[in-house]
Amino acid sequence: MRTPDLFADSRRRIETPAERHSRLALSAARRLKRAQQPERAARLVCHHLRCMLEQEPSKNPMRSASAA
């Protein structure tokens, strides 16, 4: 019997909100094929992608150039 690793959570890297939205967008895109309501599922993918872009304005050179 394997003992549980009590420190597994402390070693896990904390993901940023943008990384979380990226992961959620990918999983929603994978579910898009078998969705009962494809429009709603596509909207969810777009929502996560928009949130991801809003979280990282400094890494998007086109957005920072247009803001100046």
Buried (B, 14 or more C-beta within 10 A) or exposed (E): EEEEEEEEEEEEEEEEEBBBBBEBBEEBBEEEEEEEEEEEBBEBBEBBBEBBBEBBEEEEEEEEEEEE
